Amino acid sequence: MNKLWIVTAETYLRQVKTWSFLILIVSPFILLVISGGAGYLAGSSTANQDKIAVVSQQQPLRQQVIRQNKDDVNQKITTQKAAEKAVKSEDIAGYLVLSQSGQQVKAVYHSTRNMADTLKNQVQASLSQYQQALNLSEAKLTPQQSQALQQQPIFRQQLKEKQKNVSMAKMFSFWIMAFLAYMILTTYASITAQEIASEKGTKIMEIIFSSTTARKYFFGKILGVLLVILTQIAIYLGGGALCYILAQHLSFSREIIADNRTLIDGVLNNLVNINLLYLLLGVVLFTVLSAFSGALVAKVEDASKAATPAVYLNLVAFFSTFPFQGNAHSIVVTILSYVPFFSSYFMPFRMINYTVSPVEITISLLILVVTIIGSATYIGSIYEGLMLQTDDSSFFKRFKRGLSYRKQRT
Amino acid sequence: MLSIQHRSKKFGDLQALDDISFDVVPGEITGLIGQNGAGKSTTFHSILNFLDYDGQIRWHGQPVDETVFDTIGYLPEERSLMPKLTIEQQIVYLARLKDKKAKDIRPQIDPWLKHFEVKGQKVDKIKSLSKGNKQKVQLICTMIHKPKLLILDEPFSGLDPVNMDILKQAILGAKDQGAAIIFSSHDMANVESVCDNLVMLRNGQAILNGTLDDVRNQFGKNQIHITGPWSVQELAALPHVTQVLTPRPRQFVLHLDDPGAGPAIFETLTQGKYIEAFVQQAPTLDEIFRMEVGAGHE
């Protein structure tokens, strides 16, 4: 096997076999299950407390109200006495006493607090319907007249609802994207920097470089880390898809999914597209930078410091997006969407908020790819010098020496 | 054959190596000796192409590059392994980087661990091993792929006499298999006991270079080791004797200003009778080292 792939495989396997990787992978799913379960439990326990009871001597009237408000009514309670008891023990929010005197339908709500507006409207609608049916039968109209009176106005608000969902989808998409990028970049910048710094600290590099070239070894390390990231993203995508499919079939989440389908589809469309490529390329660039700073560390004890430049740069890029949340069209956003390290946040930000031309995306991606190839090639060429120099000068002196190492060697 | 010709290297104003030339022949062991900072590790780093340099270094006529790396076994001065790996993972990984197949290396691990008397199992983590055992595992990593060129930087440092002997046997075993071996050491007794050839460095210059006997003999056989019932005064009065040392009771070392005076001293001391010991020889490597290094400080 080519030595590049031996290094890649070793780096990959060493990372994915660790507990920390396993925790990194499963924690979002555990969080999802816990929050979903907690939400369901909380939902089901509060649901009963928010329900009301409906009591009435007129069973058709009671049934009419119950039929149209099934989810909000505790049907087991049928008497006023039982309802009073349930209110006292806070098992229900209140109870509705329905009565009919002559042609007049009457409803009295007993509770310690006001009926929720939504439920109030629904109950009033049900009662109106019942009242209207009584009125119609009292008026003794012909079937045609009766049907004519039942004509309802048509009111549509579908467009408005969609627009609202689209803007919410944009906001959700951006935050998911930004946090995902921030978390992954920080995690892998730290892993790479520490891995390389500790290798340098253990002085094993002399043995490695007597077996393969520094450039091959460096590329092998970067490829290994890249494979770990791809594994993580693939598991997230696969696991996410599985959760989504399951959620569509599970009783407690089916309705939520159905009610928010436009929003969810919008978020998914924004995430699972070229934005993923930006995320991936961003991670590669930050990994290369981390490898470089890891190679500048002189002692194993300083390995944790090695990630600092990449982590801070990532932090700056992440927080730079904040002031532009309401101003995605700013010229600064446009410029930063072409600047490597920043483009992984700003181009997805632009694409989520409005349409960016394919030419602009291509140019931005091209700059990012060229920067990655250029920096990896350059660092690969000075990597041997960086890894073999072990003097104890200050970090910045080593940084400077690292940059000019090729000149020193000749 | 490893051929080093007119090798020079400067670090800023410091002349680390100055026109060094010597060969390391297959089936022979070359010792590289010198004080700290004399240029031993720089020589090794040059052979391994870690540094740019003036001059020429060739292995069987070819420059040392990745195509040659697989035939090299290198033990650096600073011992280092990957602490999180097991002994087996570490040995297999480094052997694979030497283009060996894992399935060929794995069966060899236990015999090597036994041979080097490593205290531990191959599934033990490197970080759980003692310093001495780590060093032995590293030696196994250096030798398990049966290198044709073995470069050992201070291989004996930190080893007790028993383990030193195990290592010597391993080095001699590699020599018997035809490997060209070069190693550095501060311990002249070790160099003397295994080396065929010697290169002594001082301030980046090769001040001595040749077979062990040639190097010693070029200083002349100006020492006589004797055992008998003489006094220091009696011996000091002998012609051409410049110094008398008594390492042990009844044992003396006479330093001569003329090695040719040996037969006359023999006649004077024995007078045709039996004496327990009379050996005329060149200075030991340790003495040569002290003399030469001392000369550099004058």
Interface residues (C-beta under 8 A of the other chain):
Chain A: M1 K3 I6 V7 E10 R14 E199 T202 K203 I204 E206 I207 I208 F209 S210 S211 T212 T213 K216 E384 L388 R409 T410
Chain B: H45 L48 F50 L51 D52 E66 F69 D70 I72 Y74 P76 E78 R79 S80 L81 M82 P83 K84 L85 Y93 L94 R96 L97 K98 D99 C141 T142 I151
